[in-house]
Amino acid sequence: MAKKKSVLFNPQQFNGAEYDAKSRQMMLDTIAFFEHKGLRAIREDNSLKVWQDDWMKYQKEKGIFATALTAKGYGDDPDARFDLYRLCPMSEVLGFYGFGYQYPLQVSILGVGPIWMSDNEVQKKELAQQLKDGRLFAFGMSEKEHGADLYSNEASFRKVGDGQYLANGNKYYIGNAQIASKVSTMGKNADTGEYAFWVVDSRHRNYDYVKDIVCEELGVARVGEYEMIEYPLTDKDILKQGDEAFADGLSSVNIGKFQLGFSSCGIVSHALYEAVTHSNRRVIYDKKVTNFPHIRAFLSEAFVRANAMKLYALRSRDYFRMMSEDDRRYLIFNPIQKMKVCTQAGVIMQLLMDVVCAKGYENDTFISDAKGAVSYAYRLEGTAHVNLALVTKFMHNYFFNPVDTYPEIGIVSEEKEDANIFKQTIGGLGKVRFPDYRKAYAGVELPNVKIFMKQVDAFRALLEKDPPDEKLVKNMDYMLNYAEIFTMIVYAQLVLEGAKLQDVEDELIDQIFALFIKDTGKFALTQLSTQENSATQSQYLQEIALTYPKIDKDKDFKFWQEYVEVLDGAYVMPDSVIGVD
């Protein structure tokens, strides 16, 4: 059987053979809806900020969100379960047609999380019925004055009688807030000062939907501001109190924001098909645009980066599905999913815009939506910087304290309720350990993979012989490029693992690692040119910065022909203005 030359999603090639019948039908139904709607109607709705009633009615009729978001054992659908193996590709499919369509699903994932994590059976049963009714859900965490600073949350409720409470407070930048029948809201118990999660309904008279917050990148989706004004609660509306409530908030974010990586994979795949088709059929100065070597290089790099994104996302999902109290490796892989995968989408869109130029600003192209959507995705709540800071906490154990106690994890395609992801715990990041990362490279003889390992060895030696001292470790300005290099190393490990499991062609793997070498070198050079480093640190950073991939222009041209140019016309959406002439 031939190895894969691409793992990118293409609706015209999708058959869903790897999924069970119900999951496959969910995705086929979703594809059918948007293919019938066509790009012109999608772009018109996006331009006019039309709320997506047609899609919401359709998904209700087909039971798509109900099947995907209802925990097993609730509701009357035997196929309903919270299963990341099918939920993540649903985010990718929706992202492929527009971030504005994926966003309500993502926010609903965030909204249902605290409910499924609670012991509140009343809320769970109501939630299952409302999912069946086609309702959407929201996650009220951030506030206007505090943003993602959860410790400063001011929303609260106070007790006014036996089992009776009143909630007050404002929440800002909340998706689905204008329509959600359950808004899982994080704040505090004013009487005890403890963190708490409770549920409010956007239809209640004491719930004031203050306003839409206009964001061009969201298109047909919406974020808004809401205020609770003496909102009456009872015990049945309260999900959890104390430190566990705070932990559930972070756990919900872990699950919901994980979807951004898959959504970004869908967005850049569609944009890539458009860009290759447009440029390969366009003639300027009596030459086909793709006859210019730099254009071929831009498109090839975009293709390679998009495949690396997808391979990482798939592999990180395996680790997330298998997480447990004894295996918390997902705690490094998830923030890299939220940060690195999404920022790579931004790099890809810059490359594609440099190819299509003015065409990418025309509102009737998919690219015109994609270029803004990807930058929005990775900047939500300062995600990139927050997660870069987080990953450094794992650096020592990753390099110097390996363990062999974990079982081997392959592709986790089991049809199961991923209830384990509802049982995350916080803290103890410094105790998380990993198998030796070098296992992923065993038996791989590709030139650029071996060259990349030289950079990894140099960085490890730097940390072993002259690591940043305690003061510098706390200085994020100094540590930012260390975090970037370390992130590249972890990212590369999972990409390589994923490439093996997905049976990807060696040529593609080698091209991927050529980019990893160049990216890692740039971060080392930036550290050298912006920070004061010791002589030993500078020595190793120079070694990393001066390492370059194997250059073979004939091989690159062959790669362009066999992997990238063949995408010309590989997917053209109905009513597209690109590829139909």
N, C-alpha and C positions, 0 to 999 in steps of 0.2 A: 504494500500500500504506500502511495506517495506521501511524503512528508508535507506538512502545511507550509504554504508560502505566505499566509496571512491568517491572523485570528480576528480580524476586524468584522464587525457585524455588517451584513448586507441583507436587507429585507427580501430581495429577489432571489437569494440563495438559501434563505433560512427554511429549514423543515422541522426543526425542533425535535429531531430524533433522540436527543440525549435526555429528554424530559418525559415524565409520565403524561398520560393523555390529557388530563385536565390542565396541567401547567402549559403543555404545548398549545392547547386551544386558547388559553388566556393570551398568549403572545401572538398567535396567528390572528385572533380577533382584533387585538390592538393594531397590528400591522394593517389589517384589512380596513379598519376605520380611517387611518391616516392616509393610506394610499388612495382611498376613495375620496377623501376630503381634498387632497391635492395641495401642492405648495402654494398656489396663488391664494386659495382661501385661507390657508394658515398664515401667510404673510399679511393679508388684509386684516385678519383678526388681530394679529400682533401689532400692526400699525395703529389700529383703533382702540387697542386695549380692551377688546371684547372678552368678557368672562366666558370660560369654556363650557357653557351649558350643554352643548352638543356632545362633547366628550364625556361629561359627567353623567348625562342620561344614558349614554351608550354603555359605559363601564358598569353602571347600575344594572342595566338590562342583562348584561353578560355576567354579572357577579364577579368582576375582575378584582376590585379592591377587597371585596368581602372574602374571596377565596384566599387572597395573598396576605391579608392583614389580620384575619381572625385566628386566634390561638386554638390549637387542637382541643376538642372537647367542648367548645362553645359554638352555639349556632347549630343548624341542621344540615350543613354541607359536610359530607364525610371527607371531602378533599381539602377542606380548609385547614391551614396550618401556617405558622410563621416560619417560613422556610427560605433561608438566604440563597439557596441554590437556584430558586426561581424568582425571588424578589429582586435580587441584584440585576439579573438580565432584564427585568421589567423596567428598572431605572434606565438601563442602557437603551432599550427600545424607545422609551418615551423621550429620552434625551436626543436620540437620533432625529426625532421629528421636531424637537424644540425644548429648550430648558424650561420654558413656561408650562409645558405639559408634565414634565417630570416633577416640578417643584411641589404641586399639591400632594402628590404621592409621598414625597420625601417628608413634607411637613406632617402629613397624617401618620407616617411611621413614627416620627418624634412624638406626636400627640398620643398615640395608643400605647407607647412604651411604658410610661409610668403606671398606666392602668393594668396592663398585663403583669407588671412587676409587683403589683400590690396584692393584698389578700382580700380586697374589697369585691366580693362576689356580686353584689348588686350592680356595681359599675361595670364589671366584666360582662354580665348578661345583657345589660342595656347596650353596651358597646357592640356586642355581637349582633344585636338586632338592628342597631343603627348602621352598621356596616352593610348588612343585608339590604337596608333601605337606601343605600347609595350615598350616605352622608360622608362628609369630610371632617377632619380633626385638626387640632392646632396645639402648639406647645408654647405656653406663655412663660418664658424664662427671662429674656433680656429686658432691660428697662432703659428709658431714654438717657438718664443721667449716668448710668453705670455700665451700659453695654453688656459685655460678657463677664464683667466682674460680679460673679454670683454672690460673693461674700457680702456685697453691699446692697443686696436686694432689699427693697423697702415695702413691697406689697405684703399684706398681712391679713390675718383674720383674728377676731377676738370673740371670746365666749360671751353670750348674752342670756343664756338659759341652759337648762338641761338638754344637752345634745343639740343646742342651737348656737349659731355663730353668724357674725357679719364680716364680710371681706371688703377691703378697700385697697386701692392701689392701681397703678398704671403700668401697662406693659407696651413695649414699643418694638417695632420691626418684627411683627408676628405674622407669619404666613397663614392663610386661610382664616384669619381672625374675623373676617366679615361674614363668614358662613358656617363655621364649625359648630357642630352640635355638642361637642365636648372639647373644652380647652383645658388641657392639663396645665395647671398654673403652679409655679414655684414661688414660694415666699416664706413667711415666718408666722409662727404662732405668737401673736403680740403679747400674750399672757406669760409665756414661758421663754420666749426668745429662740425657740428651736426652729430649725428648718421644717418646712412642710410642703406637701403637694396636695392640691385639691382640684376639683373639677367645676368649671362654670360652663354655661350655655350661652352662645352668642345671641340667641333669640330672647333671652330673659330681659325684662324691663329694667333691671338694675345693672345690666351690662351695656355700657355705652361704647359703641364703635366710633371712636373719635374721628378718624380720617384714614384715607389711603395714603401710604407713603410712596410717592411716584418713583419708580425705578425702571428706566428704559429697558434694562437688560432682562426684566422679568416678563415682558410681553403680555401674554394673556393671563399670567398669574398675578397674585396680589399679595402685598404685605401691608400691614396697617398698625394702628395704635388703638388699644382698647383700655377702658377704665372700669373698674368695679366700684360701684357707689353703694355702700351699705348692702352689698349683695348677700342675700340670705343663704346660709349653708346649714346642712345637718350632718350628722355623723356619716351618713351614707355618701356624702360628697367629698369626704376627706380620704385621701389615698394612703398617706404615710406621714409620720412626723419623726423628727430627730435626725441623726446623722445618716440614717438609711435613706431618708428623703433626698438629702443632698447627693448621696451616692447614686440614687436612681436617676437623678437629673443628668449626671455625668454619663451614666450608662446609656441613657436614651440618646444623648448626643453621639456617643460612640457608634450606636447602631444607625442613627439617621444620617449623620454626616459621612459615614462610610459609603452611603449611596452616591455621594457626589462624584466619587472616582468613576463609577460605572456610567453615570450620566455624562460625565466629561468624555468618556470613551465613545459613547454614542454620538455626541456632538461633533467631535473632530473627525470621526469616520465619515459622516455625511459631508462635512466641509471638504474633506480630502477628495472624495469622489467628484464633487463639483469642481474643485480646483484643477485636478488632473484633466478632466474632460474639457473644461474651458480652455486651459492653456495649450493642450495638445491639438486643439482644433483651430486655434487662433493664429493668424498670420500677421506679422509686422515686419517692415523693412524687407519684404519678399521672403521672409523666413518663418517657418513654424516656430512659435514661441519656445517650444521645448527643444529646439535645435541649439538654443543658448545653454552652454554647459552649467552656468550658475543656476539657471531655472531648474534644470534636471537635478542639480545638487539640493536645492531647496525642497523640491517635492520628494526626493528620495529620503532626505532627512526627516521630513514630516511623516512619511510612511513608517519609517523605522521607529521613530519616537512613539507613534500611535500604537504600534504593535507592542512595544515595551510597556507602555501604560496598561494595555489590556492584559498582558501576561502577568504583570505585578498584581493587578486587581483580582484576577482569577486565583492566583496563588494565595494572596492574603486572605481571601474568603475561606480557603481551606482551613487556615489556622484559626480564623474567627469561629468557624462552625465547630471546631474541636476544642475550643477553650474550656478550661475548668479551673477550679481552685489550684490545681497542681500544674496547670499549663497555662501561663499568662503571657505567652510570647506575643499574643495579639496586641498587647499594650504598646509594643513598638511598631508593629506592622500597621495598625490602624491609623495612628497619626501620620505615618508616611503616606498611607493611602489618601488621607484627607489633604495633605500638603503637597507631596511630590507628584502624585498622579495628576492632580488638578493643575499645578503650576506647569507641568509638562504640556498640558492642553494649551496653556497660554503661549508657550514657546512655539507650538505647532501652528497656532493661528497667526502668529507674527510671520512665520515662514510663508504660510499660504497667502496672507495679505500682500506680502512682498512679491508674490507671483501674479495674483489676479489684479492687484492695485485698485484702480477706480471701480472695477466691476464689483469688488467686495463691499462697496458702500451703497450700491443700488439695493433698494429695499425689497426687490422681488427675488433676491437670491437668498439661499439658506445661509451663506457665509455672512451676510449682513447682520444676521441674528447671532450667529455663533461667535463672532469676534468679541462681542460684548459679554455674552453669556459666560464664556469660560473665565474671563477675568473676574466676574462677579462671584463665581463659584468658589474660587480659592481665596478670595478676600473676605468672605463672610466671617464676621467676628474676629478678624485678624488671624485667621486660621494658619497661614504660612508661618508667621513668626512664633506664634504660641506653640505650634507643634515642633518647630525646629528646636526650641528651648527644651521641650519635653524629651526628645530622643537622646539628648546628651546624657541623661540619667542612666541610660542602659550601656554606655560605651565601654566601661571597664569590664563588666561581666561578659559582654559580647566577645571581646578580644582575649581576655585573660582568665576566664573562669568557666570553661565549657563543661557541660555534663553530657552523659550518654544515657540518661534515664527515660527520654521520651521515645515512644514508639514512632516508627516511620509513618508519615502522613502522605497519602497519595491524593488524587482528586476526590474530594468528599462530595459525591453526587447522590448520596443516600436521600431518599424521600423521607424526611423526618422533621418533626417540630424542633426548631432550634431554641428550646426553652432554656438551655444552658446560658445563652447570651443575656437572659433576663436576671442572671444571678452573679453579675459582676461585683467585684469589691474594689474599694479605692485604697491607695497607699501601697507601701512596700515595693515601689518600682525598682529600687536598688537591689532587691532580692531576686528579681526575675533573671533566670539563667537560660542559656541557649546551648544547643549542640555546637560543635566546632563548625564554623561557617565554611571552612575549607572542604567539607564533605561535598558541597554543591558543585565544586570544581573538579572533583575526582573523575578522571577518564576523559576530560574535555581537552582536546589538543588544538583548538582553534587559535590562530595567531593572536588576535586581539583580546581574547579571553586571557591568554597567558600574560600578555603585556599589562592588562588591567590588574592582574594579580601582583605584579611588581609594584604598582602604586599602592595596593592594599598593604603589601608587606612593608613598604616604606612608612605608611601612616601608622601602622601597628608599632614599628620600631620607634617612631617619634614618641608615641604615647608611653612606650616602655622605658625609654632612656631619658626623656626630658618633657614630661607632660606639663600642661599649664598648671600653675599652682592654684591653691584654693581661692585666692583672690581673683585670679583671672577666670576661673571656672564660673564665678558669679557675675562676670562682666559679659553680657550677651553681645555687646559690640565686638569684643575680642573673640568670643566663641562661635560667632555666627558661621564663619567659614569652616571651622572644625565640624560644626553640626552638619553643614552642607556636604562635606567630604564623607562623614560617617553615614549620612543618609544615603549617599550614592552607593556606598558599599553594601548596605542592607538592601537597598532597592535592587542592586545588581544580583545579589544572592537569590532573591525571590523571582526575579525575571528569569534567571538561568534555571532554577527549579521548575518554574512554570513552562519554560520552553521545552525542557525534557519531557515533562508530563503531557504536554500538548503535541509532542512529536513535530516540532518546528524544524524547518530546514536549517542546516548549518550556516548557509550563506547569510540568512537573516540574523542568526545569533551573532555572527562575526561582525556584521554591520552595526548591530545594537551596541556591542562592546566597544567598537571604534568611537561611537559617540560618548559612551561612558568615560573613556580615557580622556577625551577632549574636555568634557564637562568637569571632571575631577581636577584636571590640570588648571582650569580657569579658577576654581575655588582656591587652589593652593597659591596661584599667582596673586590673587586678590589679597590673601592673607599676608603674603610677603610685601605687597605694595601699600598696605593700609595700616599695618600693625607693627609694633616693636616685638621682635622675636629673638630668642637666644640664638647663639651660633649653631647649636645642635638642631634646634627647631628649623632654622633657616636652611640648613643642609638638607634635611629630609623634605621640606616643602619645595625646595628647588628641584630635588630629584623627582617629586611628583609632578611639578609644573612642566618639567622638561621631557617628560615621557610622552610620546606621541604614538598614534596607531600606525599600523602598517598601511602604507599608501600604495594603491594599485588602481590607476585610472581606468585601465581596460576592464578590470573586475567590476569597478563601480558602474561603468557604462552597461555592462552585461546585466548587472543587478537592476538598473533602471529599466531596461527592456523587458526583463522577465518578471519583475515584481511590481513595478510602479506604472509604467506606460500602459500595461494591460488593464489598468483601472479606468482608462478612457471609455466611458459609456457603460462601465460595470454596474453602475446604479444611476439612473436618471428618474427623479420623482415626477409623477404626473403633474402637468402644468408648470414644469420647470422652464426657465428661460435659458438654461444652459444645457447644451447637448441635444437640442431638439431641431436645430437647423441643419 
